[in-house]
Amino acid sequence: MIKKHRNLLRYSFDCLSRYRMRTAVIVVTFLIATTMVSAVLFTKEGLEREAEISVKMAPDLTVQYLKAGRVELIPIDYADTIAKVEGVKSVVPRIWGYAGISTYTFTVIGLETSSIPTYTTFGSIESGRFLTPEDAGKGNIVIGKLIAGLLNVKVGDDIILLSESVEANKFHVVGLFSDASSIYTADMIVMSIEDARKFFRMPDGYVTDFAVYVEDYEQPANVAAKMSFMPNVRILDQDLLLRGYKAAYGARGGIFVTLWTILLVGAALVAFSQAVVVGHESKFEVGLLKTFGFSTLDIIEVRLVESLVLGFFATSLGMVLGYVYAAYLNAPGLVDILLGWAFLPREFRLPVYVSWSSVFSIYAVTVLPLLITTVVPAWLNAITDPELAMRRAAA
């Protein structure tokens, strides 16, 4: 029995080399389809994983001030009211905005260094240090790794930032974030709130928002509900931010998944067409095989092996190419749509993550359709009377 299946396997490989056109057409079509879907899924999962890391680094709650439905500056006096809410551990005022260096735009966050708790996470420091209360108003900053690479600066160097009023401001780099979370800290510049107020010309007594940290025994959502008495505030928790990130990445990735599905249907139709063509060409061969004692199941087994070999080879190679396209080539033409950013520096490395669920899903939606579209024509040929099949083929 083992020898029989070994011979059928050998014969299946012979058929792959004999029908080179069918083999090449199926491999190329499925290779294109799996390359694109692999790049999309691996990138989407990488972005969602980065979103989870970024949300963990964000504060438990972010309190903003709304007026006429628009976010405006919030009076700093709100910090005292928030701090009195049961379950609140600390409140950190923030002033943040955007600054340009040459053609690049970065996120600037100003923190009240005297109120930064030790448990606050802004990403791990690769070199240098984070801000301390002694850095207030001294022009010291911590920058992301993307900024350091773009400007070719390191800890101890100085950089110049232009304010909205086109005034040059000199800052000293005291720390460099690692790339543990490339999206969250890549384009981030952290400075003291005094330096940020001067840089953005923010009026005294107002800040952009508050970063609120809750006690370990409290749920952020419950603490947020206790703040509902405060007028004109919007409260964002980590869960809301994470769902927003995943919804955005999922919606953008869904566009490509839809296009890829159409491409897969086309690839399956091509495989079916090639199987039918080969089926007509191999009718005489099938008749001979049945005459020599091959059963219908033996012929179907041969075609199944052919489809499995083609499917696994094309899908595996497609996933490798998709990973290379996303991880090493930075997915040109795909990254801008998935991220939805107006400007993305070429030096930004796209986060890519490969999970077993994605690999299994890709195999499932490529190999199974290929099996169906090639086995059905083989079955139709195999159940035909051998003499009739040979006469039709000869005719």
KETORTI-514463 format. One record per residue (C-alpha): residue in three letters; chain; x, y, z. Coordinates in nm, 4 decimals, padded with zeros to 6 digits, always signed. Example, Ala and Ser with C-alpha at 12.3 -4.5 7.8 and 13.67 -1.06 7.14 Angstrom:
2
+-----+-------+----------+----------+----------+
| res | chain |       px |       py |       pz |
+-----+-------+----------+----------+----------+
| Ala |     A | +01.2300 | -00.4500 | +00.7800 |
| Ser |     A | +01.3670 | -00.1060 | +00.7140 |
+-----+-------+----------+----------+----------+
// end
This chain:
395
+-----+-------+----------+----------+----------+
| res | chain |       px |       py |       pz |
+-----+-------+----------+----------+----------+
| Met |     A | +00.0000 | +00.0000 | +00.0000 |
| Ile |     A | +00.2815 | +00.2409 | +00.0882 |
| Lys |     A | +00.4599 | +00.1546 | -00.2350 |
| Lys |     A | +00.1426 | +00.2267 | -00.4308 |
| His |     A | +00.1028 | +00.5760 | -00.2833 |
| Arg |     A | +00.4722 | +00.6427 | -00.3367 |
| Asn |     A | +00.4326 | +00.5583 | -00.7050 |
| Leu |     A | +00.1234 | +00.7808 | -00.7294 |
| Leu |     A | +00.3211 | +01.0630 | -00.5704 |
| Arg |     A | +00.6031 | +01.0151 | -00.8214 |
| Tyr |     A | +00.3558 | +01.0128 | -01.1076 |
| Ser |     A | +00.1973 | +01.3369 | -00.9768 |
| Phe |     A | +00.5322 | +01.5142 | -00.9945 |
| Asp |     A | +00.5805 | +01.3827 | -01.3463 |
| Cys |     A | +00.2443 | +01.5375 | -01.4414 |
| Leu |     A | +00.3536 | +01.8737 | -01.3003 |
| Ser |     A | +00.6575 | +01.8760 | -01.5255 |
| Arg |     A | +00.4622 | +01.7393 | -01.8234 |
| Tyr |     A | +00.1916 | +02.0059 | -01.8118 |
| Arg |     A | +00.4273 | +02.3001 | -01.7659 |
| Met |     A | +00.1859 | +02.5635 | -01.8947 |
| Arg |     A | -00.0849 | +02.4716 | -01.6455 |
| Thr |     A | +00.1697 | +02.4595 | -01.3644 |
| Ala |     A | +00.3164 | +02.7987 | -01.4551 |
| Val |     A | -00.0232 | +02.9705 | -01.4940 |
| Ile |     A | -00.1546 | +02.8448 | -01.1595 |
| Val |     A | +00.1675 | +02.9241 | -00.9715 |
| Val |     A | +00.1921 | +03.2785 | -01.1118 |
| Thr |     A | -00.1729 | +03.3696 | -01.0497 |
| Phe |     A | -00.1783 | +03.2372 | -00.6952 |
| Leu |     A | +00.1642 | +03.3848 | -00.6274 |
| Ile |     A | +00.0396 | +03.7346 | -00.7112 |
| Ala |     A | -00.2729 | +03.6894 | -00.4998 |
| Thr |     A | -00.0958 | +03.5522 | -00.1927 |
| Thr |     A | +00.1835 | +03.8089 | -00.2087 |
| Met |     A | -00.0612 | +04.0968 | -00.1825 |
| Val |     A | -00.2838 | +03.9438 | +00.0833 |
| Ser |     A | +00.0187 | +03.8400 | +00.2908 |
| Ala |     A | +00.1586 | +04.1925 | +00.2820 |
| Val |     A | -00.1798 | +04.3358 | +00.3845 |
| Leu |     A | -00.2458 | +04.0898 | +00.6673 |
| Phe |     A | +00.1090 | +04.0988 | +00.8062 |
| Thr |     A | +00.1108 | +04.4786 | +00.7964 |
| Lys |     A | -00.2374 | +04.5059 | +00.9455 |
| Glu |     A | -00.1448 | +04.2742 | +01.2326 |
| Gly |     A | +00.1780 | +04.4649 | +01.2859 |
| Leu |     A | -00.0106 | +04.7937 | +01.3060 |
| Glu |     A | -00.2688 | +04.6492 | +01.5458 |
| Arg |     A | +00.0102 | +04.5096 | +01.7643 |
| Glu |     A | +00.1815 | +04.8493 | +01.7621 |
| Ala |     A | -00.1524 | +05.0087 | +01.8530 |
| Glu |     A | -00.1799 | +04.7832 | +02.1574 |
| Ile |     A | +00.1724 | +04.8781 | +02.2659 |
| Ser |     A | +00.1033 | +05.2471 | +02.2054 |
| Val |     A | -00.2204 | +05.2402 | +02.4044 |
| Lys |     A | -00.0426 | +05.0751 | +02.6974 |
| Met |     A | +00.2051 | +05.3642 | +02.6931 |
| Ala |     A | -00.0754 | +05.6202 | +02.6852 |
| Pro |     A | -00.2356 | +05.7487 | +03.0081 |
| Asp |     A | -00.5334 | +05.5654 | +03.1552 |
| Leu |     A | -00.7569 | +05.8627 | +03.0734 |
| Thr |     A | -00.7159 | +06.1720 | +02.8592 |
| Val |     A | -00.9342 | +06.4686 | +02.9537 |
| Gln |     A | -01.0044 | +06.7309 | +02.6863 |
| Tyr |     A | -01.2152 | +07.0471 | +02.6830 |
| Leu |     A | -01.4943 | +07.0911 | +02.4298 |
| Lys |     A | -01.6664 | +07.4083 | +02.3221 |
| Ala |     A | -01.9327 | +07.3982 | +02.0507 |
| Gly |     A | -01.8188 | +07.0436 | +01.9800 |
| Arg |     A | -01.4598 | +07.1463 | +01.9096 |
| Val |     A | -01.1514 | +07.0697 | +02.1198 |
| Glu |     A | -01.0093 | +07.3819 | +02.2808 |
| Leu |     A | -00.7601 | +07.4679 | +02.5542 |
| Ile |     A | -00.8647 | +07.3561 | +02.9002 |
| Pro |     A | -00.8190 | +07.5710 | +03.2126 |
| Ile |     A | -00.5426 | +07.4303 | +03.4292 |
| Asp |     A | -00.7704 | +07.4710 | +03.7340 |
| Tyr |     A | -00.9547 | +07.1603 | +03.6138 |
| Ala |     A | -00.6569 | +06.9565 | +03.7390 |
| Asp |     A | -00.7566 | +07.0185 | +04.1013 |
| Thr |     A | -01.1134 | +06.9087 | +04.0328 |
| Ile |     A | -00.9991 | +06.5940 | +03.8521 |
| Ala |     A | -00.7528 | +06.5052 | +04.1280 |
| Lys |     A | -01.0380 | +06.5011 | +04.3841 |
| Val |     A | -01.2323 | +06.2350 | +04.1922 |
| Glu |     A | -01.2271 | +05.9016 | +04.3702 |
| Gly |     A | -00.9856 | +05.6567 | +04.2074 |
| Val |     A | -00.7579 | +05.9166 | +04.0462 |
| Lys |     A | -00.3930 | +05.8580 | +04.1288 |
| Ser |     A | -00.2365 | +06.1577 | +03.9526 |
| Val |     A | -00.3067 | +06.4264 | +03.6924 |
| Val |     A | -00.0377 | +06.5445 | +03.4506 |
| Pro |     A | -00.1064 | +06.8662 | +03.2524 |
| Arg |     A | +00.0116 | +06.8549 | +02.8904 |
| Ile |     A | +00.0706 | +07.1026 | +02.6107 |
| Trp |     A | +00.1183 | +06.9391 | +02.2762 |
| Gly |     A | +00.1136 | +07.0241 | +01.9094 |
| Tyr |     A | +00.3201 | +06.9898 | +01.5946 |
| Ala |     A | +00.6525 | +07.1356 | +01.4894 |
| Gly |     A | +00.8377 | +07.1325 | +01.1603 |
| Ile |     A | +01.2012 | +07.0634 | +01.0871 |
| Ser |     A | +01.2828 | +07.1169 | +00.7210 |
| Thr |     A | +01.0095 | +06.9247 | +00.5326 |
| Tyr |     A | +00.9249 | +06.7001 | +00.8285 |
| Thr |     A | +00.6520 | +06.7445 | +01.0893 |
| Phe |     A | +00.6808 | +06.5983 | +01.4393 |
| Thr |     A | +00.4664 | +06.5748 | +01.7516 |
| Val |     A | +00.5798 | +06.7923 | +02.0426 |
| Ile |     A | +00.4546 | +06.7053 | +02.3916 |
| Gly |     A | +00.5168 | +06.9315 | +02.6883 |
| Leu |     A | +00.4815 | +06.7756 | +03.0351 |
| Glu |     A | +00.4770 | +06.9245 | +03.3800 |
| Thr |     A | +00.7938 | +06.7522 | +03.4927 |
| Ser |     A | +00.7246 | +06.8051 | +03.8629 |
| Ser |     A | +00.4035 | +06.5982 | +03.8387 |
| Ile |     A | +00.5290 | +06.3146 | +03.6192 |
| Pro |     A | +00.4841 | +05.9962 | +03.8261 |
| Thr |     A | +00.7443 | +05.7210 | +03.8211 |
| Tyr |     A | +00.4939 | +05.4732 | +03.6732 |
| Thr |     A | +00.4275 | +05.6914 | +03.3679 |
| Thr |     A | +00.5299 | +05.5132 | +03.0470 |
| Phe |     A | +00.6421 | +05.7047 | +02.7401 |
| Gly |     A | +00.8407 | +05.4219 | +02.5875 |
| Ser |     A | +01.1753 | +05.2815 | +02.6913 |
| Ile |     A | +01.4855 | +05.4968 | +02.6687 |
| Glu |     A | +01.7555 | +05.3577 | +02.4417 |
| Ser |     A | +02.0223 | +05.6092 | +02.5387 |
| Gly |     A | +02.0417 | +05.9065 | +02.7717 |
| Arg |     A | +01.7609 | +05.9680 | +03.0211 |
| Phe |     A | +01.4043 | +06.0891 | +03.0559 |
| Leu |     A | +01.3063 | +06.4358 | +03.1793 |
| Thr |     A | +01.3278 | +06.5252 | +03.5475 |
| Pro |     A | +01.1877 | +06.8218 | +03.7452 |
| Glu |     A | +01.5273 | +06.9906 | +03.7082 |
| Asp |     A | +01.4735 | +07.0101 | +03.3293 |
| Ala |     A | +01.1843 | +07.2570 | +03.3598 |
| Gly |     A | +01.2406 | +07.5513 | +03.1249 |
| Lys |     A | +01.5949 | +07.4488 | +03.0318 |
| Gly |     A | +01.5250 | +07.3413 | +02.6737 |
| Asn |     A | +01.6063 | +06.9740 | +02.7302 |
| Ile |     A | +01.4168 | +06.7220 | +02.5171 |
| Val |     A | +01.3779 | +06.3482 | +02.4563 |
| Ile |     A | +01.3260 | +06.2497 | +02.0923 |
| Gly |     A | +01.2134 | +05.9469 | +01.8948 |
| Lys |     A | +01.4454 | +05.7254 | +01.6975 |
| Leu |     A | +01.2968 | +05.8301 | +01.3633 |
| Ile |     A | +01.3801 | +06.1947 | +01.4350 |
| Ala |     A | +01.7307 | +06.1026 | +01.5427 |
| Gly |     A | +01.7838 | +05.9146 | +01.2173 |
| Leu |     A | +01.6382 | +06.1869 | +00.9959 |
| Leu |     A | +01.8419 | +06.4638 | +01.1568 |
| Asn |     A | +02.1462 | +06.2492 | +01.2331 |
| Val |     A | +02.1541 | +06.3585 | +01.5964 |
| Lys |     A | +02.2333 | +06.1745 | +01.9185 |
| Val |     A | +02.2219 | +06.2392 | +02.2906 |
| Gly |     A | +02.4158 | +06.5556 | +02.3694 |
| Asp |     A | +02.3444 | +06.7287 | +02.0378 |
| Asp |     A | +02.1344 | +07.0420 | +01.9855 |
| Ile |     A | +01.8523 | +07.0874 | +01.7361 |
| Ile |     A | +01.6608 | +07.3914 | +01.6136 |
| Leu |     A | +01.2795 | +07.3911 | +01.5977 |
| Leu |     A | +01.0789 | +07.6604 | +01.4224 |
| Ser |     A | +00.7671 | +07.7765 | +01.6038 |
| Glu |     A | +00.4415 | +07.8798 | +01.4368 |
| Ser |     A | +00.5676 | +08.2364 | +01.4380 |
| Val |     A | +00.8797 | +08.1176 | +01.2515 |
| Glu |     A | +01.1033 | +08.1756 | +01.5496 |
| Ala |     A | +01.4079 | +07.9527 | +01.5936 |
| Asn |     A | +01.4175 | +07.7655 | +01.9247 |
| Lys |     A | +01.7233 | +07.5736 | +02.0354 |
| Phe |     A | +01.6810 | +07.2471 | +02.2299 |
| His |     A | +01.9279 | +07.0025 | +02.3816 |
| Val |     A | +01.8775 | +06.6270 | +02.3366 |
| Val |     A | +01.9110 | +06.4426 | +02.6689 |
| Gly |     A | +01.7392 | +06.1162 | +02.5781 |
| Leu |     A | +01.6501 | +05.8936 | +02.2852 |
| Phe |     A | +01.3462 | +05.6645 | +02.2774 |
| Ser |     A | +01.3967 | +05.3079 | +02.1620 |
| Asp |     A | +01.1998 | +05.1618 | +01.8732 |
| Ala |     A | +01.0067 | +04.9239 | +02.1016 |
| Ser |     A | +00.7003 | +05.1102 | +01.9776 |
| Ser |     A | +00.7908 | +05.2655 | +01.6445 |
| Ile |     A | +00.4558 | +05.4336 | +01.5851 |
| Tyr |     A | +00.4083 | +05.5861 | +01.9312 |
| Thr |     A | +00.7522 | +05.7389 | +01.9834 |
| Ala |     A | +00.8985 | +05.7498 | +01.6312 |
| Asp |     A | +00.8129 | +06.1173 | +01.5671 |
| Met |     A | +00.7766 | +06.2296 | +01.9292 |
| Ile |     A | +00.9605 | +06.5170 | +02.0977 |
| Val |     A | +00.9054 | +06.5407 | +02.4749 |
| Met |     A | +00.9969 | +06.8575 | +02.6642 |
| Ser |     A | +00.8955 | +07.0358 | +02.9819 |
| Ile |     A | +00.5602 | +07.2129 | +02.9844 |
| Glu |     A | +00.7377 | +07.5457 | +03.0409 |
| Asp |     A | +00.9370 | +07.5019 | +02.7199 |
| Ala |     A | +00.6257 | +07.3898 | +02.5307 |
| Arg |     A | +00.4258 | +07.6903 | +02.6528 |
| Lys |     A | +00.6983 | +07.9221 | +02.5297 |
| Phe |     A | +00.7388 | +07.7346 | +02.2013 |
| Phe |     A | +00.3654 | +07.7337 | +02.1173 |
| Arg |     A | +00.3016 | +08.0748 | +02.2809 |
| Met |     A | +00.0319 | +07.9149 | +02.4928 |
| Pro |     A | -00.1524 | +08.1545 | +02.7285 |
| Asp |     A | -00.0901 | +08.1150 | +03.1006 |
| Gly |     A | -00.3507 | +07.9168 | +03.2914 |
| Tyr |     A | -00.4390 | +07.6860 | +02.9996 |
| Val |     A | -00.3128 | +07.3536 | +02.8742 |
| Thr |     A | -00.4007 | +07.1254 | +02.5841 |
| Asp |     A | -00.5311 | +06.8355 | +02.7956 |
| Phe |     A | -00.4691 | +06.6282 | +03.1070 |
| Ala |     A | -00.3150 | +06.2826 | +03.1289 |
| Val |     A | -00.4957 | +06.1059 | +03.4124 |
| Tyr |     A | -00.3696 | +05.7908 | +03.5861 |
| Val |     A | -00.6050 | +05.5864 | +03.8032 |
| Glu |     A | -00.5478 | +05.3626 | +04.1034 |
| Asp |     A | -00.4642 | +04.9987 | +04.0347 |
| Tyr |     A | -00.7854 | +04.8760 | +04.1966 |
| Glu |     A | -01.0048 | +05.1009 | +03.9777 |
| Gln |     A | -01.1273 | +05.0571 | +03.6223 |
| Pro |     A | -01.0566 | +05.3636 | +03.4018 |
| Ala |     A | -01.4114 | +05.3507 | +03.2647 |
| Asn |     A | -01.5568 | +05.3719 | +03.6167 |
| Val |     A | -01.3362 | +05.6689 | +03.7039 |
| Ala |     A | -01.4341 | +05.8371 | +03.3768 |
| Ala |     A | -01.8017 | +05.7953 | +03.4692 |
| Lys |     A | -01.7368 | +05.9748 | +03.7989 |
| Met |     A | -01.6115 | +06.2779 | +03.6022 |
| Ser |     A | -01.9387 | +06.3177 | +03.4142 |
| Phe |     A | -02.0385 | +06.6089 | +03.6377 |
| Met |     A | -01.7626 | +06.8257 | +03.4872 |
| Pro |     A | -01.8926 | +07.0559 | +03.2124 |
| Asn |     A | -01.7492 | +07.0686 | +02.8600 |
| Val |     A | -01.5129 | +06.7745 | +02.8974 |
| Arg |     A | -01.4458 | +06.4727 | +02.6787 |
| Ile |     A | -01.2778 | +06.1728 | +02.8388 |
| Leu |     A | -01.0888 | +05.9155 | +02.6333 |
| Asp |     A | -00.9799 | +05.5855 | +02.7863 |
| Gln |     A | -00.7326 | +05.3293 | +02.6558 |
| Asp |     A | -01.0024 | +05.0891 | +02.5390 |
| Leu |     A | -01.1641 | +05.3588 | +02.3254 |
| Leu |     A | -00.8302 | +05.4526 | +02.1703 |
| Leu |     A | -00.7471 | +05.0887 | +02.0940 |
| Arg |     A | -01.0847 | +05.0261 | +01.9316 |
| Gly |     A | -01.0387 | +05.3401 | +01.7259 |
| Tyr |     A | -00.6955 | +05.2305 | +01.6053 |
| Lys |     A | -00.8133 | +04.8796 | +01.5160 |
| Ala |     A | -01.1241 | +05.0097 | +01.3426 |
| Ala |     A | -00.9147 | +05.2448 | +01.1309 |
| Tyr |     A | -00.6553 | +04.9832 | +01.0379 |
| Gly |     A | -00.9230 | +04.7193 | +00.9835 |
| Ala |     A | -01.1263 | +04.9417 | +00.7532 |
| Arg |     A | -00.8251 | +05.0370 | +00.5445 |
| Gly |     A | -00.7028 | +04.6792 | +00.5313 |
| Gly |     A | -01.0517 | +04.5665 | +00.4319 |
| Ile |     A | -01.0248 | +04.7610 | +00.1070 |
| Phe |     A | -00.7275 | +04.5525 | +00.0032 |
| Val |     A | -00.8807 | +04.2297 | +00.1338 |
| Thr |     A | -01.1831 | +04.2923 | -00.0865 |
| Leu |     A | -00.9661 | +04.3501 | -00.3920 |
| Trp |     A | -00.7612 | +04.0463 | -00.3023 |
| Thr |     A | -01.0756 | +03.8325 | -00.2749 |
| Ile |     A | -01.1721 | +03.9309 | -00.6269 |
| Leu |     A | -00.8203 | +03.8426 | -00.7402 |
| Leu |     A | -00.8416 | +03.5053 | -00.5664 |
| Val |     A | -01.1710 | +03.4265 | -00.7381 |
| Gly |     A | -01.0053 | +03.5080 | -01.0672 |
| Ala |     A | -00.7090 | +03.2866 | -00.9783 |
| Ala |     A | -00.9427 | +03.0007 | -00.8879 |
| Leu |     A | -01.1240 | +03.0388 | -01.2214 |
| Val |     A | -00.7908 | +03.0323 | -01.4022 |
| Ala |     A | -00.6986 | +02.7142 | -01.2149 |
| Phe |     A | -01.0347 | +02.5588 | -01.3069 |
| Ser |     A | -00.9900 | +02.6557 | -01.6704 |
| Gln |     A | -00.6417 | +02.5066 | -01.6825 |
| Ala |     A | -00.7634 | +02.1899 | -01.5133 |
| Val |     A | -01.0403 | +02.1519 | -01.7710 |
| Val |     A | -00.7961 | +02.2044 | -02.0577 |
| Val |     A | -00.5527 | +01.9530 | -01.9135 |
| Gly |     A | -00.8429 | +01.7216 | -01.8444 |
| His |     A | -00.9342 | +01.7151 | -02.2147 |
| Glu |     A | -00.5700 | +01.6665 | -02.3114 |
| Ser |     A | -00.5246 | +01.3827 | -02.0605 |
| Lys |     A | -00.8427 | +01.1889 | -02.1417 |
| Phe |     A | -00.6447 | +00.9329 | -02.3392 |
| Glu |     A | -00.3988 | +00.9154 | -02.0520 |
| Val |     A | -00.6797 | +00.8625 | -01.7996 |
| Gly |     A | -00.8267 | +00.5885 | -02.0193 |
| Leu |     A | -00.4928 | +00.4100 | -02.0295 |
| Leu |     A | -00.4472 | +00.4431 | -01.6552 |
| Lys |     A | -00.7865 | +00.2899 | -01.5862 |
| Thr |     A | -00.7124 | +00.0147 | -01.8354 |
| Phe |     A | -00.3901 | -00.0619 | -01.6454 |
| Gly |     A | -00.5847 | -00.0883 | -01.3202 |
| Phe |     A | -00.5940 | +00.2670 | -01.1807 |
| Ser |     A | -00.9140 | +00.3305 | -00.9904 |
| Thr |     A | -01.1132 | +00.6535 | -00.9900 |
| Leu |     A | -00.9762 | +00.7308 | -00.6427 |
| Asp |     A | -00.6197 | +00.6768 | -00.7648 |
| Ile |     A | -00.6648 | +00.9336 | -01.0433 |
| Ile |     A | -00.8259 | +01.1814 | -00.8046 |
| Glu |     A | -00.5388 | +01.1249 | -00.5611 |
| Val |     A | -00.2898 | +01.2140 | -00.8338 |
| Arg |     A | -00.4715 | +01.5409 | -00.9053 |
| Leu |     A | -00.5029 | +01.6141 | -00.5325 |
| Val |     A | -00.1286 | +01.5774 | -00.4865 |
| Glu |     A | -00.0672 | +01.8063 | -00.7846 |
| Ser |     A | -00.2980 | +02.0725 | -00.6394 |
| Leu |     A | -00.1490 | +02.0434 | -00.2908 |
| Val |     A | +00.2052 | +02.0800 | -00.4230 |
| Leu |     A | +00.1126 | +02.3773 | -00.6413 |
| Gly |     A | -00.0958 | +02.5403 | -00.3680 |
| Phe |     A | +00.1587 | +02.5060 | -00.0893 |
| Phe |     A | +00.4479 | +02.6103 | -00.3104 |
| Ala |     A | +00.2735 | +02.9176 | -00.4543 |
| Thr |     A | +00.1237 | +03.0204 | -00.1189 |
| Ser |     A | +00.4460 | +02.9727 | +00.0772 |
| Leu |     A | +00.6495 | +03.1653 | -00.1778 |
| Gly |     A | +00.3798 | +03.4347 | -00.1880 |
| Met |     A | +00.3929 | +03.4781 | +00.1903 |
| Val |     A | +00.7709 | +03.5085 | +00.1809 |
| Leu |     A | +00.7510 | +03.7707 | -00.0941 |
| Gly |     A | +00.4718 | +03.9512 | +00.0916 |
| Tyr |     A | +00.6814 | +03.9644 | +00.4067 |
| Val |     A | +00.9840 | +04.0947 | +00.2170 |
| Tyr |     A | +00.7669 | +04.3527 | +00.0399 |
| Ala |     A | +00.6269 | +04.4816 | +00.3696 |
| Ala |     A | +00.9186 | +04.4390 | +00.6100 |
| Tyr |     A | +01.2180 | +04.5197 | +00.3919 |
| Leu |     A | +01.0746 | +04.7308 | +00.1084 |
| Asn |     A | +00.8350 | +04.9145 | +00.3450 |
| Ala |     A | +00.5317 | +04.8252 | +00.1293 |
| Pro |     A | +00.5419 | +05.1101 | -00.1270 |
| Gly |     A | +00.1914 | +05.1994 | -00.2418 |
| Leu |     A | +00.0363 | +05.0148 | +00.0522 |
| Val |     A | +00.1693 | +05.1833 | +00.3638 |
| Asp |     A | +00.0182 | +05.5259 | +00.2925 |
| Ile |     A | -00.3299 | +05.3816 | +00.2484 |
| Leu |     A | -00.3107 | +05.1599 | +00.5571 |
| Leu |     A | -00.1759 | +05.4346 | +00.7817 |
| Gly |     A | -00.3716 | +05.7186 | +00.6252 |
| Trp |     A | -00.1042 | +05.9747 | +00.7097 |
| Ala |     A | -00.0569 | +06.2841 | +00.4984 |
| Phe |     A | +00.3209 | +06.2516 | +00.5205 |
| Leu |     A | +00.5308 | +05.9506 | +00.6077 |
| Pro |     A | +00.9116 | +05.9716 | +00.6007 |
| Arg |     A | +01.0811 | +05.7030 | +00.3968 |
| Glu |     A | +01.2978 | +05.6210 | +00.6972 |
| Phe |     A | +00.9930 | +05.5030 | +00.8941 |
| Arg |     A | +01.0016 | +05.1245 | +00.9184 |
| Leu |     A | +00.6608 | +04.9642 | +00.8850 |
| Pro |     A | +00.5777 | +04.7275 | +01.1746 |
| Val |     A | +00.5164 | +04.3768 | +01.0413 |
| Tyr |     A | +00.3931 | +04.0817 | +01.2459 |
| Val |     A | +00.3328 | +03.7231 | +01.1330 |
| Ser |     A | +00.0890 | +03.5169 | +01.3398 |
| Trp |     A | -00.0025 | +03.1523 | +01.3019 |
| Ser |     A | -00.3673 | +03.2494 | +01.2517 |
| Ser |     A | -00.2780 | +03.4640 | +00.9500 |
| Val |     A | -00.0602 | +03.1901 | +00.7999 |
| Phe |     A | -00.3358 | +02.9320 | +00.8488 |
| Ser |     A | -00.5981 | +03.1649 | +00.7010 |
| Ile |     A | -00.3885 | +03.2310 | +00.3905 |
| Tyr |     A | -00.3300 | +02.8601 | +00.3342 |
| Ala |     A | -00.6976 | +02.7856 | +00.3906 |
| Val |     A | -00.8304 | +03.0381 | +00.1403 |
| Thr |     A | -00.5761 | +02.9523 | -00.1294 |
| Val |     A | -00.5137 | +02.5773 | -00.1131 |
| Leu |     A | -00.8749 | +02.4693 | -00.0568 |
| Pro |     A | -01.0199 | +02.6560 | -00.3603 |
| Leu |     A | -00.7357 | +02.5198 | -00.5712 |
| Leu |     A | -00.8157 | +02.1658 | -00.4584 |
| Ile |     A | -01.1818 | +02.2057 | -00.5467 |
| Thr |     A | -01.1239 | +02.3672 | -00.8858 |
| Thr |     A | -00.8782 | +02.0977 | -00.9975 |
| Val |     A | -01.0276 | +01.7865 | -00.8413 |
| Val |     A | -01.3770 | +01.8318 | -00.9898 |
| Pro |     A | -01.2562 | +01.8129 | -01.3547 |
| Ala |     A | -01.0333 | +01.5188 | -01.2595 |
| Trp |     A | -01.3313 | +01.3377 | -01.1090 |
| Leu |     A | -01.5416 | +01.3989 | -01.4211 |
| Asn |     A | -01.2663 | +01.2477 | -01.6361 |
| Ala |     A | -01.2023 | +00.9595 | -01.3975 |
| Ile |     A | -01.5623 | +00.8363 | -01.3971 |
| Thr |     A | -01.5735 | +00.8252 | -01.7780 |
| Asp |     A | -01.5598 | +00.4816 | -01.9409 |
| Pro |     A | -01.1932 | +00.4134 | -02.0388 |
| Glu |     A | -01.2712 | +00.3042 | -02.3963 |
| Leu |     A | -01.5017 | +00.6024 | -02.4519 |
| Ala |     A | -01.2425 | +00.8429 | -02.3072 |
| Met |     A | -00.9674 | +00.7069 | -02.5355 |
| Arg |     A | -01.1893 | +00.7261 | -02.8440 |
| Arg |     A | -01.2916 | +01.0884 | -02.7669 |
| Ala |     A | -00.9306 | +01.1834 | -02.7078 |
| Ala |     A | -00.8233 | +01.0173 | -03.0327 |
| Ala |     A | -01.1013 | +01.1933 | -03.2196 |
+-----+-------+----------+----------+----------+
// end
